[in-house]
Every structure is written in structure tokens, then in C-alpha cells.
């Protein structure tokens, strides 16, 4: 049997028998060559020229397009809601005579401390409360306590705060990267053109494909825009068992009165609300759970799954998510899991690319 025929059989098996590859309906085989290992700009593309898989919520039908033709699927009075979070260089290395440890910042807590994933090679010392981590440039962090749910998570208090902390973080840190990437790409590749509020551990990557040119075209078409801010935590705990548990992080978000007003206006005029990324869905639905569309600043642990009744989000622009990712649970609130399976099987057959530098999926 040829390699292409074998791959087709694997895709068909996944669609017809969603549990054959694993323990749940989100298990599937993703060929390694479909991992986007570099930014589109390093593949000879403009950022808005990635591919666009359009999935119809009502019929389950798919359509293949390119992202710079997004306007073909939108209409006047639609409201695109973006996440204005800007990605931090959230990976730091603490070195010393007795240990080397990578610190991946996960979430900033209300008291100014941070939850962080600690990983790396430890020689004689183990991570314990009151351990002092030294990053250089007069930046240290004291280990406070271990997280009860995620053993690799520790609460840290840094020696600097505010702009002093950010200054050192941008000088010492690197963007969080995963194994499928071919090179350590610079932080600029992990930013959306419209992001302006630093704080995300990882890029809210659904909006990466937007260019200013495309945004201006959509505005001329009558498509409106608004933004919320939700600083995304870590998408992986570097532990397959924990990742499969889909433990919801507590994430901070802001919704301004200007955005709330646009949402109310869109609902009244019949415009559709399209969330640019799963982080935006979580922020919008967390607001809706408060019983009113109004400005707010809060933290959320909201986990959205197939049984969740969406109150504000009519559509979703999102990336293509890896097998068993928690994001697939959220997608199942928009369309049945079997519809996602069929669409993803088609994307695999069509050689779409996955992850933050890959292609994009519009669910409408």
C-alpha cells in the first residue's frame, strides 16, 4: 500500500470510528509534516495568505479559501471581537551552581505574584519553598508554594514589579516554544498586529493572520471591530497525563464599556458576533454569565464544552488544534464533535498546517 493510500485510510478510520486512535472523540492522527514549524513569512507568504477552512454551523459543510478573502464570509454589521493581549517573552532561565531550571510564566495573580511552570535539569537541589531563583540583571524570584492541582506549577514572587519587571523580562526572556518548531523564532513573530496590552504567556494565535490591510478592507465593507483582553496561560503543562485532564486555568480578562456598547448594538441590529479565538469566547461567555453585557474586569475558570449553551458567540475564528486539545471541547459547543472530526479529516487530506503558525478555521 502506498503512503498516500495509508494516510487516506487513517483519515477515514478516524472519521468513521472516532475512538480508534485514543480514549476520546478528540483523538486523531496528525501527520508530523502538518505541524507548521515556522511562521508563514518564513514560508514565503504574507501573514494573511494562510489557508482558511470555513465550516458551516448549520449544515456542517466545508469550504476552502484563503484568509485574505475572509470578507467573502462576513456581512455588514457583523462584529469581530479581538483579544488585544500582547505576548510576553514568558520563558526564563535561572542558572546556578546546583541547578538549571526553565521558568514558564503562566498567570499573574491579584497580589502580584506569578504561577509558573518549572522544568529543567536539577542537580542536587529540588524546588522547595523559599528557594531563590536568580535570572541575572538583578532579577530574582522566591519560590512560595506548590500548586495542588498541577505539581509542576509553583507560585513565585519576583524581586521587581511593574515596568522594572517588564524591562528585565523583555531583556532576559524568550517566547514559549514547543517541540514542533524548527527554530527559536523571535518574539515579533508571536504578536498579532493589533495586540497592545502585554501580559499573555502565549500568543492568542487565532488573530495572527490579520494584517492592517485586511482590517481596513473589512471596515470598508461595514464589518465592525471591538476588543477584549484575556491574558492566555499555558496551552501545555509538558505532561501528557495532565494535558489530557484539560485543567482550566484561571485567567484575567477585561471588557471595556466601549466594547460592551458595540456588542449590545450588534445584538440589536442583527449583526453576528464572531470571536477571534477561543480566549475571546471564554471572556464573552464569562461576561454573559454575569447576566448583563457591561464593562468588567475579572478572572475566569470557565470551561466550555459540548453541553454549553453559547449566549453571545455566533461564530468563531480559530486555529487548527492538536489531538485531544482542550480547545476541541470548546469547538464542540459550536458544532457537534462528529462535524469537527469530518472537517479536520478533510483538512488533513488537504494538507492544512496546524498550530500557531498554521492555517485558520472559521466556524459560522
C-alpha positions in Angstrom: 0.0 0.0 0.0 1.4 3.5 -0.9 2.0 6.1 1.8 -0.8 8.3 0.4 -3.3 5.4 0.4 -2.3 4.5 4.0 -2.8 8.1 5.1 -6.2 8.2 3.4 -7.2 5.0 5.3 -6.1 6.5 8.6 -8.2 9.7 8.0 -11.3 7.6 7.0 -10.9 5.4 10.1 -10.8 8.5 12.3 -13.9 9.9 10.8 -15.9 6.7 10.9 -14.5 5.4 14.2 -13.5 8.4 16.3 -12.3 6.4 19.2 -9.9 4.1 17.4 -6.9 6.4 18.0 -7.4 7.1 21.6 -9.7 7.3 24.5 -12.0 10.1 23.4 -13.6 11.6 20.3 -10.8 14.2 20.0 -8.1 11.7 19.4 -6.8 11.5 15.8 -3.6 11.0 13.9 -1.8 14.3 12.8 1.0 13.6 10.4 4.2 15.3 11.6 4.6 17.1 8.3 1.4 19.1 9.0 2.9 20.8 12.0 3.7 24.4 11.0 7.3 24.5 12.2 7.9 28.2 11.1 5.9 31.4 10.6 4.2 31.9 7.2 6.6 34.7 6.5 9.4 32.2 6.6 7.5 30.0 4.1 7.3 32.8 1.5 3.8 34.0 2.5 2.3 37.3 3.7 0.8 36.6 7.1 -2.8 37.0 5.7 -2.2 34.4 2.9 -2.6 31.3 5.1 -5.4 28.9 4.2 -8.9 29.3 5.6 -11.2 26.3 6.3 -14.8 27.5 6.6 -17.2 25.3 8.5 -20.9 26.0 8.3 -22.6 25.5 11.7 -26.0 24.7 10.3 -25.1 22.3 7.6 -21.6 21.0 8.5 -20.5 21.8 5.0 -16.9 22.9 4.5 -15.4 25.4 2.1 -11.7 26.0 1.3 -10.4 29.6 0.9 -7.5 31.9 1.8 -7.5 34.1 4.8 -7.2 37.4 2.9 -10.7 36.5 1.4 -12.3 36.4 4.9 -14.6 39.3 3.9 -16.4 36.9 1.5 -17.9 35.2 4.5 -18.8 38.3 6.5 -21.5 40.9 6.1 -22.1 44.5 7.2 -23.0 44.9 10.9 -21.0 41.8 11.8 -18.8 42.4 14.8 -15.4 40.8 15.1 -14.2 40.7 18.7 -10.4 40.5 19.1 -8.1 39.7 22.0 -5.8 42.7 22.5 -3.3 40.8 24.7 0.3 41.1 23.6 2.6 38.1 24.1 5.3 38.3 26.8 8.7 36.6 26.4 7.5 34.3 29.2 10.3 31.7 29.3 13.2 32.5 31.7 16.2 30.5 32.6 17.5 30.5 36.2 21.1 29.2 36.5 23.3 28.4 39.4 25.9 26.0 40.7 23.4 23.5 41.9 20.5 23.7 39.4 19.3 24.9 36.0 15.6 25.5 35.6 13.4 26.9 33.0 10.5 29.1 34.3 7.5 29.4 32.1 5.2 32.2 33.4 1.6 31.0 33.4 -0.5 33.6 35.1 -0.2 36.8 37.2 -2.1 36.6 40.4 -4.0 39.5 42.0 -1.3 40.0 44.7 1.4 40.5 42.0 2.9 37.0 42.4 3.1 34.6 39.4 2.1 31.0 38.9 4.8 29.4 36.8 5.7 26.0 35.3 9.2 25.0 36.4 11.0 22.5 34.3 14.6 21.5 33.5 17.6 19.8 35.0 18.0 19.9 38.7 21.3 18.5 40.1 21.4 18.4 43.9 18.6 20.8 44.9 15.0 20.3 44.2 12.4 23.0 44.0 11.2 23.9 47.5 9.6 26.9 49.2 11.9 29.8 49.9 14.4 28.7 47.2 15.8 31.8 45.4 16.0 31.7 41.6 18.5 34.1 40.0 17.9 35.2 36.4 20.6 37.9 36.2 20.2 41.7 35.7 19.3 42.0 39.4 16.1 39.9 38.8 15.4 37.1 41.3 12.3 35.2 42.3 11.5 33.5 45.6 9.6 30.2 45.4 6.5 30.5 47.7 4.4 27.3 47.3 3.5 24.4 45.0 0.2 24.2 43.2 -2.1 21.4 44.5 -3.6 20.6 41.1 -0.5 20.8 38.9 2.7 19.7 40.7 5.0 21.4 38.2 3.3 24.7 39.0 4.8 26.9 41.6 3.9 30.4 42.9 6.8 32.8 42.6 7.4 36.4 43.8 9.8 38.4 41.7 12.2 41.0 43.2 10.9 43.6 40.7 7.4 44.6 39.7 5.7 46.9 37.2 7.8 48.4 34.5 11.0 47.3 36.2 9.9 43.7 36.0 8.8 44.1 32.3 12.1 45.8 31.4 14.1 42.8 32.7 11.6 40.3 31.3 12.0 41.7 27.8 15.8 41.6 28.1 16.1 38.2 29.6 13.1 36.2 28.4 12.2 34.3 25.3 8.8 33.3 23.8 7.5 30.0 24.9 8.1 27.4 22.2 7.2 23.8 21.6 9.0 20.8 20.1 7.4 21.0 16.6 9.1 24.4 15.8 12.2 24.2 13.7 14.0 27.2 15.1 13.8 29.6 18.1 11.8 32.3 16.2 11.9 35.8 17.7 9.2 37.4 19.8 7.9 39.6 17.0 6.6 36.5 15.2 4.4 35.7 18.2 2.5 39.0 18.1 -0.8 40.0 16.5 -0.6 43.3 14.6 -3.4 44.8 16.8 -2.1 43.5 20.2 -1.2 46.2 22.6 -1.6 45.1 26.2 1.4 43.0 27.4 0.5 40.0 29.6 -0.1 36.8 27.6 2.1 33.8 28.3 1.3 32.6 24.8 0.0 34.3 21.7 -3.8 34.4 21.1 -2.9 32.9 17.8 -6.3 32.9 16.0 -5.8 36.5 15.1 -2.2 36.2 13.9 -3.2 36.1 10.2 -4.8 39.6 10.3 -2.9 42.3 8.5 -3.7 46.0 8.7 -4.6 45.9 5.0 -7.2 43.2 5.7 -8.6 45.0 8.7 -9.1 48.2 6.7 -10.8 46.3 3.9 -13.2 44.7 6.4 -14.0 48.1 7.9 -14.8 49.5 4.4 -17.2 46.6 3.9 -19.1 47.6 7.1 -17.7 44.9 9.4 -17.2 46.4 12.9 -14.5 45.5 15.4 -14.1 45.5 19.1 -11.6 44.1 21.6 -11.4 42.4 24.9 -8.2 41.4 26.8 -7.7 37.9 28.2 -4.1 37.0 29.0 -3.7 33.4 27.9 -1.9 31.0 30.1 0.0 27.9 29.0 -1.5 25.5 26.4 0.5 22.6 27.7 1.9 21.5 31.1 4.5 19.3 29.3 2.8 16.3 30.9 0.6 14.2 28.6 -1.5 13.0 31.6 -2.2 16.4 32.9 -2.8 17.8 29.4 -5.5 15.2 28.8 -7.3 16.3 32.0 -7.9 19.7 30.4 -7.5 21.5 33.7 -8.9 25.0 33.3 -6.5 27.8 34.2 -7.8 30.9 35.9 -7.2 33.8 33.5 -7.7 37.5 33.9 -9.8 39.4 31.4 -11.0 43.0 30.8 -14.1 44.1 28.8 -14.4 47.9 28.3 -17.7 49.8 28.2 -17.0 50.7 24.6 -16.8 47.0 23.7 -19.9 46.2 25.7 -21.7 49.0 23.9 -20.7 47.6 20.5 -21.9 44.2 21.5 -25.3 45.5 22.6 -25.6 47.4 19.3 -24.7 44.4 17.2 -27.2 42.2 19.0 -29.9 44.8 18.5 -29.1 45.3 14.8 -28.9 41.6 13.9 -25.2 41.6 13.4 -23.3 38.4 14.2 -20.6 38.3 16.9 -17.5 36.5 15.7 -15.0 35.7 18.4 -11.4 35.8 17.2 -10.0 33.0 19.2 -11.2 30.7 22.0 -9.9 33.2 24.6 -12.4 35.7 23.3 -15.2 33.1 23.6 -14.3 32.5 27.2 -14.3 36.2 28.0 -17.6 36.9 26.3 -19.3 33.9 27.8 -17.9 34.7 31.2 -19.4 38.2 30.9 -22.8 36.7 29.8 -22.9 34.5 32.9 -23.0 37.7 35.0 -26.4 38.4 33.5 -25.6 41.6 31.7 -23.5 43.0 28.8 -21.4 45.5 30.7 -17.8 46.5 31.3 -15.9 44.3 33.8 -12.5 43.1 35.0 -12.5 39.7 36.5 -10.9 36.2 36.5 -12.4 33.2 34.9 -12.1 29.4 35.1 -15.0 28.9 32.7 -14.7 25.6 30.7 -16.9 25.4 27.6 -17.8 22.0 26.3 -20.4 20.4 24.0 -23.1 20.8 26.7 -22.6 24.5 27.0 -25.3 26.9 25.5 -23.5 29.8 23.9 -25.1 33.1 24.8 -23.0 35.7 22.9 -20.7 34.0 20.4 -22.3 33.4 17.0 -19.1 32.4 15.2 -15.5 31.6 15.9 -12.2 32.1 14.1 -9.7 29.7 15.5 -6.6 27.8 14.6 -6.4 24.0 14.0 -5.9 22.3 17.3 -3.8 19.2 18.0 -5.3 15.8 19.1 -7.0 15.8 22.5 -6.5 19.6 23.0 -9.0 21.2 25.4 -9.8 23.8 22.6 -11.6 21.0 20.8 -14.0 20.7 23.7 -14.9 24.4 23.2 -15.4 23.9 19.4 -18.0 21.2 20.3 -20.2 24.0 21.7 -20.4 25.5 18.2 -20.8 22.3 16.2 -21.2 18.6 17.0 -17.9 16.7 17.6 -18.5 14.5 14.6 -18.7 17.6 12.4 -15.4 18.7 13.7 -14.0 15.3 13.1 -15.1 15.4 9.4 -13.8 18.9 8.9 -10.4 18.0 10.4 -10.2 14.8 8.4 -10.7 16.9 5.3 -8.1 19.5 6.4 -5.6 16.6 6.9 -6.4 15.3 3.4 -5.9 18.8 2.0 -2.6 19.3 3.9 -3.6 22.2 6.0 -1.0 23.2 8.6 -1.5 23.1 12.4 -0.6 25.2 15.4 0.1 28.9 15.9 1.9 29.4 12.6 -0.5 27.3 10.6 -3.8 27.7 8.8 -7.1 29.0 10.2 -10.7 27.7 10.7 -13.8 29.9 10.6 -16.9 28.3 12.2 -20.1 30.3 11.2 
